[in-house]
Structures are given as C-alpha cells and as structure tokens.
Amino acid sequence: MPDELLGVSVPSPREGFKVREVTVDTALRKDPLPGIDYSFNPYIGCYHACVFCYTPRLMRMDRNEWGTSVVVKRNAATVVAKEVRKLPRGLVAISTATDPYQFVEGKYRVTRHALEVLLRAQWPVSVLSRAPLMIRDLDLFTQFPEIEVGMSVPTLDDRARALLEPWAPPIDARLRCLRALADAGLTTFVGFAPAYPPTGGWSPDRIAEVFAEAGVKKMFTRALDARWGVAEAMAKRLDGSDLAVGLARIADPETIAPFVSRLAEECRARGIDFRNAFEFRRADSNQGFGSPPKALGSR
C-alpha cells in the first residue's frame, strides 16, 4: 500500500498498471549533465505518467506505453555497493530518468538502500522527486556531509498539474515536503522544469514568494522538449479544458522566455539561486519548441 506522508496519500495502482522485478549488472551511470558525475535510477518507468516526460524518447519507447508499468531493479543497491569501491568518487543524481520515490519505493525501498550505501561511502548526492515519500528518508539525508534534495514543481497551479502530471502528487504536498526538508537544515532546490506558462493567476512574484516561504535555496529550469510525440500527447490531454489556451503556450518562447526571466529576477531578489536554462539551451535540443500555441499537437 502507498505511504501516507504529510496528510497526502498517493493513489493505488490504477487498473492495468504493471510492476515487474529484474536484477541488474550496473547501477551507477556516467551522466553527461553538467555538474553531475553519475546518475542512479532505481526503477525503469514511472507511475506519474507526466505527459511531457523526455524519458520515452531516451528509451525509444511508445509514448502511449509511458506510465503504464514500472520495472524494479531489485538488486540495484547491492550493485552500487560494489561500484563505489571501484569508481572514482563523484556526485550521484537520484534520479534522472524515473522518480525515485514513486509509490513502489514504499514497498521495495531500493532508493533508501542505495542511499545507505552512498552514505557509508561518503559520496555526495543530489535527490530529485515529485513525491513527498522522500520525507521518509530524512534520517539519512541529514547524515550526508554533501547533499541537496529537491522537488520537481514546474507550476503552482494544481489544475494544470492534474492535466499534465495526472498521477503525480499535488503541488501543495510537494511544497510542504520542501518546507519540512528545509526545516531539517537541508539545502533544497526546485526543478521548475519544463517551465509551465503562468496560469491560475500565478504571477512571477507570487511564485517566487511561495518558494521562498518553503525554504527553497536553488532553482533550475528548462524549456519543453516537444519531440517524440510530446506535442501530440499534450494536445490530447488539453482538449476541452478551459486551461488549454494558457497551457498550450508552454511551447511558445515569446511567452515562456520572458516569464522565466522575470521569475528568475523575483527568485534572486529573495535569495534563491536561479539558473535560467534558456541561457545555455542548445538550439537543436527542442525540435518542435517554438510552435505557436495553436500549433501544439500538429504534425
């Protein structure tokens, strides 16, 4: 059964959702992202089924299958224990292609066991999730000499979240998780990615104030990667919603770039270190990004 934390219960697996167990030979992967040495993904697939997720493209899988199953790497922590004795010490990102605290973690504890290994080895870690289940591991987080813990919160409009992140925990739960982590003395960050356009009356100054009140110290963002059927999947989800016009602007740089720049200013004014990914995004990294809102989902 899913854990209940901070008064929030993650829904039970929906009908047809499949969980499979495997064993693996490797666990820590050298990561090309700047500032990260290794990534650790305890699961393959993700229950949250975010419509815009870039992982299906990386895995070359049918986007319609994304969010319908998860593969559990049962022995991953044991493999990590072997690898930290052989590999050069480096920063481990948990996770980059799945959510390490999706509901299956409540039973399998693969993420927790890997954290225990990394703690014993005194390796630095950066943890990112959408699920407040991560509060369970606060006892481990506070023992790391080098650690950052974060939440993916690309919008504060929970109606927008429900459309594009249908099975992910609500925004309020993520904010309360961030506050609890910060109250424990941890350095917290927010992944404002992909950056949603402002909907629900959420202005840059209001968003920045909420994150500051939650104790957030750092933020990063990136634009939507509209490749591999993302635009079509989003158009399908938005069809008929009164938020469709506003959210379709997620693919409009004339909307997103100024909004993110203003948000960055407001965050920095409140002491939040905001990295604006639009300043260094490769020109070819978002095929399809930049289409006007009316074209979102067109081929």
MARROLO-694489 format. One record per atom (N, C-alpha, C): x, y, z; residue in one letter; residue number from 1. Coordinates in steps of 0.2 Angstrom, whole numbers, plus 5000, padded with zeros to 4 digits. Example, Ala and Ser with C-alpha at 12.3 -4.5 7.8 and 13.67 -1.06 7.14 Angstrom:
<nodes>
     px     py     pz   rest    nr
   5066   4972   5039      A     1
   5062   4978   5039      A     1
   5066   4984   5039      A     1
   5064   4989   5035      S     2
   5068   4995   5036      S     2
   5064   5000   5039      S     2
</nodes>
This chain:
<nodes>
     px     py     pz   rest    nr
   5004   4994   5000      M     1
   5000   5000   5000      M     1
   5004   5006   5000      M     1
   5002   5012   4997      P     2
   5006   5018   4997      P     2
   5007   5021   5004      P     2
   5012   5024   5005      D     3
   5014   5028   5011      D     3
   5009   5034   5011      D     3
   5007   5036   5017      E     4
   5004   5042   5018      E     4
   5009   5047   5022      E     4
   5010   5052   5019      L     5
   5015   5057   5022      L     5
   5012   5064   5021      L     5
   5013   5068   5027      L     6
   5011   5075   5027      L     6
   5003   5075   5025      L     6
   5000   5070   5027      G     7
   4992   5070   5025      G     7
   4991   5069   5018      G     7
   4995   5066   5014      V     8
   4994   5065   5007      V     8
   4995   5058   5005      V     8
   4990   5055   5002      S     9
   4990   5048   5000      S     9
   4991   5047   4993      S     9
   4996   5044   4990      V    10
   4997   5043   4983      V    10
   4992   5038   4981      V    10
   4988   5038   4976      P    11
   4983   5034   4974      P    11
   4986   5027   4972      P    11
   4982   5021   4974      S    12
   4984   5015   4972      S    12
   4985   5014   4965      S    12
   4989   5009   4963      P    13
   4990   5007   4956      P    13
   4983   5007   4952      P    13
   4983   5011   4947      R    14
   4977   5011   4943      R    14
   4976   5004   4939      R    14
   4970   5003   4937      E    15
   4969   4996   4933      E    15
   4974   4995   4927      E    15
   4977   4989   4927      G    16
   4981   4988   4922      G    16
   4988   4990   4923      G    16
   4990   4994   4928      F    17
   4997   4996   4929      F    17
   5001   4990   4931      F    17
   5007   4989   4928      K    18
   5011   4983   4930      K    18
   5017   4984   4933      K    18
   5019   4980   4938      V    19
   5025   4980   4941      V    19
   5029   4974   4940      V    19
   5035   4975   4938      R    20
   5040   4969   4936      R    20
   5046   4970   4940      R    20
   5049   4964   4942      E    21
   5056   4964   4945      E    21
   5061   4962   4941      E    21
   5067   4965   4941      V    22
   5073   4962   4937      V    22
   5079   4963   4942      V    22
   5084   4960   4940      T    23
   5091   4961   4943      T    23
   5095   4964   4938      T    23
   5100   4968   4940      V    24
   5104   4972   4935      V    24
   5112   4971   4937      V    24
   5116   4972   4932      D    25
   5123   4971   4932      D    25
   5127   4978   4934      D    25
   5124   4983   4932      T    26
   5126   4990   4933      T    26
   5121   4995   4936      T    26
   5123   5000   4940      A    27
   5118   5004   4943      A    27
   5120   5011   4943      A    27
   5126   5013   4943      L    28
   5128   5020   4943      L    28
   5131   5021   4935      L    28
   5128   5026   4932      R    29
   5129   5028   4925      R    29
   5132   5034   4925      R    29
   5138   5035   4921      K    30
   5141   5041   4920      K    30
   5136   5046   4916      K    30
   5135   5052   4919      D    31
   5130   5056   4917      D    31
   5133   5062   4913      D    31
   5130   5064   4907      P    32
   5133   5070   4903      P    32
   5130   5076   4906      P    32
   5126   5077   4910      L    33
   5123   5083   4913      L    33
   5129   5087   4916      L    33
   5129   5093   4916      P    34
   5134   5097   4919      P    34
   5134   5097   4926      P    34
   5139   5096   4930      G    35
   5139   5096   4937      G    35
   5138   5089   4940      G    35
   5136   5084   4936      I    36
   5134   5078   4939      I    36
   5139   5073   4936      I    36
   5141   5068   4941      D    37
   5146   5063   4938      D    37
   5142   5057   4937      D    37
   5137   5055   4941      Y    38
   5134   5048   4940      Y    38
   5126   5050   4941      Y    38
   5122   5045   4937      S    39
   5115   5045   4939      S    39
   5113   5038   4941      S    39
   5108   5038   4946      F    40
   5106   5032   4949      F    40
   5098   5032   4948      F    40
   5096   5027   4944      N    41
   5089   5026   4943      N    41
   5087   5019   4945      N    41
   5083   5019   4951      P    42
   5081   5013   4954      P    42
   5076   5009   4951      P    42
   5072   5013   4946      Y    43
   5067   5010   4943      Y    43
   5067   5012   4935      Y    43
   5064   5008   4931      I    44
   5063   5009   4924      I    44
   5055   5011   4923      I    44
   5054   5016   4921      G    45
   5047   5018   4920      G    45
   5045   5022   4926      G    45
   5039   5025   4926      C    46
   5036   5029   4931      C    46
   5029   5030   4931      C    46
   5026   5029   4937      Y    47
   5019   5029   4939      Y    47
   5016   5036   4937      Y    47
   5020   5041   4938      H    48
   5017   5048   4937      H    48
   5014   5049   4930      H    48
   5017   5046   4925      A    49
   5014   5047   4918      A    49
   5014   5054   4916      A    49
   5019   5058   4918      C    50
   5019   5065   4915      C    50
   5019   5065   4908      C    50
   5015   5069   4905      V    51
   5014   5069   4898      V    51
   5020   5072   4894      V    51
   5024   5076   4897      F    52
   5029   5079   4894      F    52
   5036   5076   4895      F    52
   5036   5070   4899      C    53
   5042   5067   4901      C    53
   5047   5066   4895      C    53
   5053   5067   4895      Y    54
   5058   5066   4890      Y    54
   5061   5059   4890      Y    54
   5059   5055   4895      T    55
   5062   5048   4896      T    55
   5060   5043   4890      T    55
   5053   5043   4888      P    56
   5051   5039   4882      P    56
   5056   5040   4876      P    56
   5058   5046   4875      R    57
   5062   5047   4869      R    57
   5069   5044   4870      R    57
   5072   5045   4876      L    58
   5078   5042   4878      L    58
   5078   5034   4877      L    58
   5072   5032   4879      M    59
   5072   5024   4879      M    59
   5069   5022   4872      M    59
   5067   5026   4868      R    60
   5064   5025   4861      R    60
   5058   5020   4862      R    60
   5054   5022   4867      M    61
   5048   5018   4868      M    61
   5042   5022   4866      M    61
   5036   5018   4865      D    62
   5030   5021   4863      D    62
   5027   5025   4868      D    62
   5026   5032   4867      R    63
   5024   5036   4872      R    63
   5017   5034   4875      R    63
   5013   5031   4871      N    64
   5007   5028   4874      N    64
   5008   5023   4880      N    64
   5014   5020   4880      E    65
   5015   5015   4885      E    65
   5018   5018   4891      E    65
   5020   5024   4891      W    66
   5023   5028   4896      W    66
   5018   5029   4902      W    66
   5020   5027   4908      G    67
   5016   5027   4914      G    67
   5011   5021   4915      G    67
   5012   5016   4911      T    68
   5008   5010   4912      T    68
   5011   5004   4916      T    68
   5018   5005   4917      S    69
   5022   5000   4921      S    69
   5028   5003   4924      S    69
   5031   4999   4928      V    70
   5037   5001   4931      V    70
   5041   4994   4932      V    70
   5048   4995   4931      V    71
   5052   4989   4932      V    71
   5056   4991   4938      V    71
   5056   4986   4943      V    72
   5060   4987   4949      V    72
   5067   4984   4949      V    72
   5072   4987   4950      K    73
   5079   4985   4950      K    73
   5081   4982   4957      K    73
   5079   4976   4958      R    74
   5079   4973   4965      R    74
   5085   4973   4968      R    74
   5091   4972   4965      N    75
   5097   4972   4967      N    75
   5102   4978   4966      N    75
   5099   4983   4964      A    76
   5102   4989   4962      A    76
   5107   4992   4968      A    76
   5105   4992   4974      A    77
   5109   4994   4980      A    77
   5115   4990   4981      A    77
   5114   4984   4980      T    78
   5120   4979   4981      T    78
   5125   4980   4975      T    78
   5123   4982   4969      V    79
   5127   4983   4964      V    79
   5131   4990   4965      V    79
   5127   4995   4968      V    80
   5130   5001   4970      V    80
   5136   5000   4975      V    80
   5135   4996   4980      A    81
   5140   4995   4985      A    81
   5146   4992   4981      A    81
   5146   4988   4976      K    82
   5152   4986   4973      K    82
   5155   4991   4969      K    82
   5151   4995   4965      E    83
   5153   5000   4961      E    83
   5157   5006   4965      E    83
   5155   5008   4971      V    84
   5158   5013   4974      V    84
   5165   5012   4976      V    84
   5166   5005   4976      R    85
   5173   5003   4978      R    85
   5178   5003   4972      R    85
   5175   5004   4966      K    86
   5179   5004   4960      K    86
   5179   5010   4957      K    86
   5174   5014   4957      L    87
   5173   5020   4953      L    87
   5176   5026   4957      L    87
   5179   5031   4953      P    88
   5181   5037   4956      P    88
   5175   5041   4960      P    88
   5176   5043   4966      R    89
   5171   5047   4969      R    89
   5168   5052   4965      R    89
   5161   5053   4965      G    90
   5158   5059   4962      G    90
   5151   5060   4964      G    90
   5148   5065   4962      L    91
   5141   5067   4963      L    91
   5136   5062   4960      L    91
   5131   5059   4964      V    92
   5126   5055   4961      V    92
   5120   5058   4961      V    92
   5117   5059   4955      A    93
   5110   5061   4955      A    93
   5105   5056   4955      A    93
   5100   5057   4960      I    94
   5095   5052   4961      I    94
   5088   5055   4960      I    94
   5085   5055   4954      S    95
   5086   5051   4948      S    95
   5085   5055   4942      S    95
   5087   5053   4936      T    96
   5087   5057   4930      T    96
   5082   5054   4925      T    96
   5079   5048   4926      A    97
   5075   5045   4921      A    97
   5069   5041   4924      A    97
   5068   5043   4930      T    98
   5062   5040   4934      T    98
   5061   5044   4940      T    98
   5056   5042   4944      D    99
   5055   5045   4951      D    99
   5057   5041   4956      D    99
   5062   5042   4960      P   100
   5065   5038   4965      P   100
   5060   5036   4971      P   100
   5055   5041   4971      Y   101
   5050   5040   4977      Y   101
   5043   5039   4974      Y   101
   5042   5036   4968      Q   102
   5036   5034   4966      Q   102
   5033   5029   4971      Q   102
   5027   5027   4970      F   103
   5024   5023   4976      F   103
   5027   5016   4977      F   103
   5030   5013   4972      V   104
   5033   5007   4973      V   104
   5039   5007   4978      V   104
   5042   5013   4979      E   105
   5048   5014   4983      E   105
   5045   5012   4991      E   105
   5039   5014   4992      G   106
   5036   5012   4998      G   106
   5037   5005   5000      G   106
   5037   5001   4996      K   107
   5037   4993   4997      K   107
   5045   4991   4996      K   107
   5048   4993   4990      Y   108
   5054   4990   4988      Y   108
   5060   4993   4992      Y   108
   5060   5000   4993      R   109
   5065   5003   4996      R   109
   5072   5003   4993      R   109
   5072   5003   4986      V   110
   5078   5002   4983      V   110
   5082   5009   4983      V   110
   5078   5014   4983      T   111
   5081   5021   4984      T   111
   5084   5022   4991      T   111
   5081   5020   4996      R   112
   5083   5020   5003      R   112
   5090   5016   5004      R   112
   5089   5010   5001      H   113
   5095   5005   5002      H   113
   5101   5008   4998      H   113
   5100   5011   4992      A   114
   5106   5014   4989      A   114
   5109   5020   4993      A   114
   5104   5024   4996      L   115
   5106   5030   5000      L   115
   5111   5027   5006      L   115
   5109   5022   5009      E   116
   5113   5019   5014      E   116
   5120   5017   5012      E   116
   5120   5015   5006      V   117
   5127   5013   5003      V   117
   5131   5019   5002      V   117
   5128   5024   4999      L   118
   5131   5030   4997      L   118
   5133   5034   5003      L   118
   5129   5034   5008      L   119
   5131   5037   5015      L   119
   5137   5034   5018      L   119
   5137   5027   5018      R   120
   5143   5024   5021      R   120
   5149   5025   5017      R   120
   5149   5026   5010      A   121
   5154   5028   5006      A   121
   5156   5035   5006      A   121
   5152   5039   5009      Q   122
   5153   5046   5010      Q   122
   5153   5050   5003      Q   122
   5149   5047   4998      W   123
   5148   5051   4992      W   123
   5143   5056   4992      W   123
   5144   5062   4988      P   124
   5139   5067   4988      P   124
   5133   5065   4984      P   124
   5127   5067   4985      V   125
   5121   5065   4982      V   125
   5117   5071   4980      V   125
   5113   5071   4975      S   126
   5108   5076   4974      S   126
   5101   5072   4972      S   126
   5096   5073   4976      V   127
   5090   5069   4975      V   127
   5084   5073   4973      V   127
   5081   5071   4968      L   128
   5075   5075   4965      L   128
   5069   5070   4964      L   128
   5063   5073   4966      S   129
   5057   5069   4966      S   129
   5051   5073   4965      S   129
   5045   5070   4963      R   130
   5039   5074   4964      R   130
   5035   5071   4970      R   130
   5038   5066   4973      A   131
   5034   5063   4978      A   131
   5036   5064   4985      A   131
   5031   5066   4990      P   132
   5033   5068   4997      P   132
   5035   5062   5001      P   132
   5035   5056   4998      L   133
   5038   5050   5001      L   133
   5045   5051   5003      L   133
   5049   5055   5000      M   134
   5056   5056   5001      M   134
   5057   5059   5008      M   134
   5052   5061   5012      I   135
   5052   5063   5019      I   135
   5054   5057   5023      I   135
   5052   5051   5021      R   136
   5054   5045   5025      R   136
   5061   5045   5026      R   136
   5065   5047   5021      D   137
   5072   5046   5022      D   137
   5076   5052   5025      D   137
   5072   5056   5028      L   138
   5075   5062   5031      L   138
   5081   5060   5036      L   138
   5080   5054   5039      D   139
   5086   5052   5044      D   139
   5092   5051   5040      D   139
   5092   5049   5034      L   140
   5098   5048   5030      L   140
   5100   5054   5027      L   140
   5096   5058   5025      F   141
   5098   5064   5022      F   141
   5102   5069   5026      F   141
   5100   5069   5033      T   142
   5103   5074   5037      T   142
   5110   5071   5039      T   142
   5112   5065   5038      Q   143
   5119   5062   5039      Q   143
   5124   5063   5034      Q   143
   5121   5065   5028      F   144
   5126   5066   5022      F   144
   5130   5073   5023      F   144
   5137   5073   5022      P   145
   5140   5079   5023      P   145
   5139   5083   5017      P   145
   5138   5080   5011      E   146
   5136   5084   5005      E   146
   5130   5081   5002      E   146
   5125   5085   5002      I   147
   5118   5083   4999      I   147
   5114   5089   4997      I   147
   5110   5088   4992      E   148
   5105   5093   4990      E   148
   5099   5089   4989      E   148
   5093   5091   4991      V   149
   5087   5087   4990      V   149
   5082   5092   4987      V   149
   5078   5090   4982      G   150
   5074   5094   4978      G   150
   5067   5091   4976      G   150
   5063   5095   4974      M   151
   5056   5093   4971      M   151
   5055   5096   4964      M   151
   5052   5092   4960      S   152
   5050   5095   4953      S   152
   5043   5099   4954      S   152
   5043   5105   4954      V   153
   5037   5109   4954      V   153
   5037   5114   4949      V   153
   5035   5112   4943      P   154
   5035   5117   4937      P   154
   5030   5121   4936      P   154
   5025   5121   4941      T   155
   5019   5126   4941      T   155
   5017   5126   4948      T   155
   5013   5131   4950      L   156
   5009   5131   4957      L   156
   5002   5130   4956      L   156
   5000   5130   4949      D   157
   4993   5129   4948      D   157
   4991   5121   4948      D   157
   4988   5119   4953      D   158
   4987   5112   4953      D   158
   4982   5109   4948      D   158
   4978   5113   4945      R   159
   4973   5111   4940      R   159
   4978   5110   4934      R   159
   4983   5114   4933      A   160
   4987   5112   4927      A   160
   4991   5106   4928      A   160
   4993   5105   4934      R   161
   4997   5099   4936      R   161
   4993   5093   4935      R   161
   4986   5093   4937      A   162
   4982   5087   4936      A   162
   4981   5085   4928      A   162
   4982   5090   4924      L   163
   4981   5089   4917      L   163
   4987   5086   4914      L   163
   4993   5088   4916      L   164
   4999   5086   4913      L   164
   5004   5081   4917      L   164
   5002   5081   4923      E   165
   5005   5076   4928      E   165
   5000   5072   4931      E   165
   4996   5068   4928      P   166
   4990   5066   4931      P   166
   4990   5062   4937      P   166
   4996   5058   4938      W   167
   4996   5053   4943      W   167
   5002   5055   4948      W   167
   5004   5061   4947      A   168
   5009   5064   4952      A   168
   5006   5067   4958      A   168
   5009   5067   4964      P   169
   5006   5071   4970      P   169
   5005   5078   4968      P   169
   5000   5081   4972      P   170
   4998   5088   4971      P   170
   5003   5093   4973      P   170
   5003   5099   4971      I   171
   5008   5104   4972      I   171
   5009   5105   4979      I   171
   5003   5106   4983      D   172
   5004   5108   4990      D   172
   5008   5103   4994      D   172
   5007   5096   4992      A   173
   5011   5091   4995      A   173
   5018   5092   4994      A   173
   5020   5094   4988      R   174
   5027   5095   4987      R   174
   5030   5101   4990      R   174
   5026   5106   4991      L   175
   5028   5112   4995      L   175
   5029   5111   5002      L   175
   5025   5107   5005      R   176
   5025   5105   5012      R   176
   5031   5101   5013      R   176
   5033   5096   5008      C   177
   5039   5092   5009      C   177
   5045   5096   5008      C   177
   5045   5101   5004      L   178
   5051   5106   5004      L   178
   5052   5110   5010      L   178
   5047   5112   5013      R   179
   5047   5115   5019      R   179
   5050   5111   5025      R   179
   5048   5105   5025      A   180
   5050   5100   5030      A   180
   5057   5099   5029      A   180
   5060   5098   5023      L   181
   5067   5097   5022      L   181
   5071   5103   5024      L   181
   5069   5109   5022      A   182
   5072   5115   5024      A   182
   5073   5115   5031      A   182
   5067   5114   5035      D   183
   5067   5115   5042      D   183
   5072   5110   5045      D   183
   5074   5104   5042      A   184
   5078   5100   5045      A   184
   5086   5102   5043      A   184
   5086   5108   5040      G   185
   5093   5111   5039      G   185
   5096   5109   5032      G   185
   5092   5106   5028      L   186
   5095   5103   5021      L   186
   5095   5109   5016      L   186
   5099   5109   5011      T   187
   5099   5113   5006      T   187
   5094   5110   5001      T   187
   5089   5114   4999      T   188
   5083   5112   4995      T   188
   5083   5116   4988      T   188
   5081   5112   4983      F   189
   5080   5115   4977      F   189
   5074   5113   4973      F   189
   5072   5117   4968      V   190
   5066   5116   4964      V   190
   5068   5115   4957      V   190
   5065   5110   4954      G   191
   5066   5109   4947      G   191
   5060   5112   4944      G   191
   5060   5118   4941      F   192
   5055   5121   4938      F   192
   5055   5119   4930      F   192
   5054   5113   4929      A   193
   5055   5110   4923      A   193
   5050   5104   4921      A   193
   5048   5105   4914      P   194
   5048   5110   4910      P   194
   5044   5116   4912      P   194
   5046   5122   4911      A   195
   5043   5128   4914      A   195
   5036   5128   4911      A   195
   5031   5128   4915      Y   196
   5024   5129   4913      Y   196
   5023   5137   4912      Y   196
   5018   5139   4908      P   197
   5017   5146   4907      P   197
   5012   5148   4913      P   197
   5012   5154   4915      P   198
   5008   5156   4921      P   198
   5001   5155   4920      P   198
   4997   5151   4924      T   199
   4990   5150   4923      T   199
   4988   5151   4930      T   199
   4981   5151   4931      G   200
   4978   5151   4938      G   200
   4980   5158   4942      G   200
   4982   5163   4938      G   201
   4983   5169   4942      G   201
   4990   5169   4945      G   201
   4994   5164   4944      W   202
   5001   5164   4947      W   202
   5006   5168   4943      W   202
   5008   5174   4946      S   203
   5012   5179   4943      S   203
   5019   5177   4946      S   203
   5025   5179   4942      P   204
   5031   5178   4945      P   204
   5033   5179   4952      P   204
   5031   5185   4954      D   205
   5032   5187   4961      D   205
   5029   5183   4966      D   205
   5022   5181   4965      R   206
   5019   5176   4969      R   206
   5022   5169   4969      R   206
   5024   5167   4964      I   207
   5028   5160   4963      I   207
   5034   5161   4967      I   207
   5038   5166   4966      A   208
   5044   5166   4970      A   208
   5043   5167   4977      A   208
   5038   5170   4979      E   209
   5037   5171   4987      E   209
   5035   5164   4990      E   209
   5031   5160   4986      V   210
   5029   5154   4989      V   210
   5035   5149   4990      V   210
   5040   5149   4985      F   211
   5046   5145   4985      F   211
   5050   5148   4991      F   211
   5051   5154   4991      A   212
   5055   5157   4997      A   212
   5052   5155   5004      A   212
   5045   5155   5004      E   213
   5042   5153   5011      E   213
   5043   5146   5012      E   213
   5044   5142   5007      A   214
   5045   5135   5008      A   214
   5053   5133   5009      A   214
   5057   5138   5009      G   215
   5064   5137   5011      G   215
   5068   5135   5005      G   215
   5066   5136   4999      V   216
   5070   5134   4993      V   216
   5076   5138   4993      V   216
   5082   5135   4991      K   217
   5088   5139   4991      K   217
   5090   5140   4983      K   217
   5089   5135   4979      K   218
   5091   5135   4972      K   218
   5085   5132   4968      K   218
   5086   5135   4961      M   219
   5081   5133   4956      M   219
   5084   5132   4950      M   219
   5082   5127   4946      F   220
   5084   5127   4939      F   220
   5078   5126   4934      F   220
   5078   5127   4928      T   221
   5073   5127   4923      T   221
   5075   5124   4917      T   221
   5071   5122   4912      R   222
   5072   5121   4905      R   222
   5066   5122   4902      R   222
   5067   5122   4895      A   223
   5061   5123   4891      A   223
   5058   5116   4889      A   223
   5052   5116   4887      L   224
   5049   5109   4885      L   224
   5053   5106   4879      L   224
   5054   5100   4880      D   225
   5056   5096   4874      D   225
   5050   5092   4871      D   225
   5048   5095   4865      A   226
   5042   5093   4862      A   226
   5043   5087   4857      A   226
   5049   5084   4857      R   227
   5050   5078   4852      R   227
   5046   5072   4855      R   227
   5046   5067   4850      W   228
   5044   5060   4852      W   228
   5037   5060   4854      W   228
   5033   5064   4851      G   229
   5026   5064   4852      G   229
   5023   5068   4858      G   229
   5027   5072   4861      V   230
   5025   5076   4867      V   230
   5020   5081   4865      V   230
   5021   5084   4859      A   231
   5016   5089   4857      A   231
   5009   5086   4856      A   231
   5009   5081   4853      E   232
   5003   5077   4851      E   232
   4999   5075   4858      E   232
   5003   5072   4862      A   233
   5001   5069   4869      A   233
   4998   5075   4873      A   233
   5001   5081   4873      M   234
   4999   5087   4877      M   234
   4992   5089   4874      M   234
   4992   5090   4867      A   235
   4986   5092   4864      A   235
   4980   5088   4866      A   235
   4981   5082   4866      K   236
   4976   5077   4868      K   236
   4973   5078   4875      K   236
   4978   5079   4879      R   237
   4976   5080   4886      R   237
   4973   5087   4887      R   237
   4975   5092   4884      L   238
   4972   5098   4885      L   238
   4965   5099   4881      L   238
   4963   5095   4877      D   239
   4957   5096   4873      D   239
   4951   5096   4877      D   239
   4948   5102   4876      G   240
   4942   5103   4880      G   240
   4942   5106   4887      G   240
   4949   5107   4889      S   241
   4950   5110   4895      S   241
   4950   5118   4895      S   241
   4947   5121   4900      D   242
   4947   5129   4900      D   242
   4954   5131   4901      D   242
   4959   5127   4902      L   243
   4966   5129   4903      L   243
   4970   5128   4897      L   243
   4967   5125   4891      A   244
   4970   5123   4885      A   244
   4974   5129   4882      A   244
   4971   5135   4881      V   245
   4974   5140   4878      V   245
   4980   5142   4882      V   245
   4980   5143   4888      G   246
   4985   5145   4893      G   246
   4991   5140   4893      G   246
   4989   5134   4894      L   247
   4994   5129   4894      L   247
   4998   5127   4887      L   247
   4994   5129   4882      A   248
   4997   5127   4875      A   248
   5003   5132   4874      A   248
   5003   5138   4878      R   249
   5009   5142   4877      R   249
   5015   5140   4880      R   249
   5015   5134   4883      I   250
   5021   5130   4885      I   250
   5026   5129   4880      I   250
   5023   5130   4874      A   251
   5028   5129   4868      A   251
   5029   5135   4864      A   251
   5028   5141   4867      D   252
   5028   5147   4864      D   252
   5034   5151   4868      D   252
   5040   5152   4865      P   253
   5045   5155   4868      P   253
   5044   5162   4869      P   253
   5040   5166   4866      E   254
   5038   5173   4867      E   254
   5034   5173   4873      E   254
   5031   5168   4876      T   255
   5028   5168   4882      T   255
   5032   5166   4888      T   255
   5036   5160   4886      I   256
   5040   5157   4892      I   256
   5046   5160   4893      I   256
   5050   5163   4888      A   257
   5056   5166   4890      A   257
   5056   5172   4894      A   257
   5051   5177   4893      P   258
   5050   5182   4897      P   258
   5048   5181   4904      P   258
   5043   5176   4904      F   259
   5040   5174   4911      F   259
   5046   5171   4915      F   259
   5050   5166   4912      V   260
   5055   5163   4916      V   260
   5061   5168   4918      V   260
   5062   5173   4914      S   261
   5067   5178   4916      S   261
   5064   5183   4921      S   261
   5058   5184   4921      R   262
   5055   5188   4927      R   262
   5055   5184   4933      R   262
   5053   5178   4933      L   263
   5053   5173   4938      L   263
   5060   5173   4941      L   263
   5065   5172   4937      A   264
   5072   5172   4940      A   264
   5074   5178   4944      A   264
   5072   5184   4941      E   265
   5073   5190   4945      E   265
   5070   5190   4951      E   265
   5064   5188   4952      E   266
   5060   5188   4958      E   266
   5063   5183   4963      E   266
   5065   5177   4960      C   267
   5068   5172   4965      C   267
   5075   5175   4968      C   267
   5079   5178   4963      R   268
   5086   5180   4965      R   268
   5085   5186   4970      R   268
   5080   5190   4970      A   269
   5078   5195   4974      A   269
   5077   5193   4981      A   269
   5074   5186   4982      R   270
   5073   5183   4988      R   270
   5078   5178   4990      R   270
   5084   5179   4987      G   271
   5089   5175   4989      G   271
   5090   5167   4987      G   271
   5086   5166   4981      I   272
   5085   5160   4978      I   272
   5090   5160   4972      I   272
   5095   5155   4972      D   273
   5100   5155   4966      D   273
   5096   5151   4961      D   273
   5094   5155   4956      F   274
   5090   5153   4950      F   274
   5095   5152   4944      F   274
   5095   5146   4941      R   275
   5099   5145   4935      R   275
   5094   5145   4929      R   275
   5094   5150   4925      N   276
   5090   5150   4919      N   276
   5092   5146   4913      N   276
   5090   5140   4912      A   277
   5092   5136   4907      A   277
   5091   5138   4900      A   277
   5087   5143   4899      F   278
   5086   5146   4892      F   278
   5092   5149   4890      F   278
   5097   5151   4894      E   279
   5103   5155   4893      E   279
   5108   5150   4889      E   279
   5107   5144   4890      F   280
   5113   5139   4888      F   280
   5110   5133   4884      F   280
   5103   5133   4883      R   281
   5100   5128   4879      R   281
   5103   5127   4872      R   281
   5104   5122   4870      R   282
   5107   5121   4863      R   282
   5101   5122   4858      R   282
   5103   5125   4853      A   283
   5097   5127   4848      A   283
   5094   5121   4845      A   283
   5097   5115   4845      D   284
   5093   5110   4842      D   284
   5090   5105   4847      D   284
   5090   5107   4853      S   285
   5088   5102   4859      S   285
   5081   5102   4860      S   285
   5077   5106   4856      N   286
   5070   5106   4857      N   286
   5066   5107   4850      N   286
   5067   5102   4846      Q   287
   5063   5101   4840      Q   287
   5056   5102   4841      Q   287
   5053   5106   4838      G   288
   5046   5107   4839      G   288
   5044   5113   4844      G   288
   5049   5115   4849      F   289
   5048   5120   4853      F   289
   5048   5127   4849      F   289
   5044   5131   4851      G   290
   5043   5137   4847      G   290
   5037   5138   4843      G   290
   5033   5132   4842      S   291
   5027   5132   4838      S   291
   5022   5137   4842      S   291
   5018   5141   4838      P   292
   5013   5145   4842      P   292
   5008   5140   4845      P   292
   5005   5143   4850      P   293
   5000   5139   4854      P   293
   4995   5135   4850      P   293
   4993   5138   4845      K   294
   4988   5134   4841      K   294
   4990   5128   4837      K   294
   4997   5128   4836      A   295
   5000   5123   4833      A   295
   5002   5117   4837      A   295
   5001   5118   4844      L   296
   5003   5112   4848      L   296
   5000   5106   4846      L   296
   5003   5101   4845      G   297
   5000   5094   4843      G   297
   4999   5093   4836      G   297
   5001   5098   4832      S   298
   5000   5097   4825      S   298
   5007   5094   4822      S   298
   5007   5090   4817      R   299
   5012   5087   4814      R   299
   5017   5091   4810      R   299
</nodes>
